[in-house]
């Protein structure tokens, strides 16, 4: 099963250093039966993309927390959405349709060797992400300005990196 793990640049650095990632509350996203049922059409690739977009939105929540915490921090990581895609055995992920159509829970950390790719915002998205992150909850509640800010961030496509490219990407950030 291909899973999508929401992260931040700070989390990605730690993931690379520790060679494993324990997602917050074990939450990841995947093409689940519930996600497939929630769409009237779409092939597997389109539905995988929908799961990845859900992970990117969850990444905004993580960024919002980091931006709130960074007021005391000396350095702040670039506010960029990060989604780590990994391949795990089906039995390693528990379906959680009660939380959302694409949500799965992982009991164990994901080792670096299971990473298929890393998706990260480009520098051009930073300002839109910085504006949208603190408004994510308001957007969920239907606040129009927040929804527009979220849309601006989500208009930016995530760049794709192979696992072996991640150290170089992080060095450049």
PyMOL commands that set and color helices and strands:
alter all, ss='L'
color gray80, all
select helices_A, chain A and resi 9-18+24-26+33-38+44-69+90-92+112-114+123-133+136-140+144-154+163-172
alter helices_A, ss='H'
color red, helices_A
select strands_A, chain A and resi 2-7+20-21+27-30+82-87+93-95+103-106+110-111+115-120+159-161
alter strands_A, ss='S'
color yellow, strands_A
deselect
rebuild
show_as cartoon
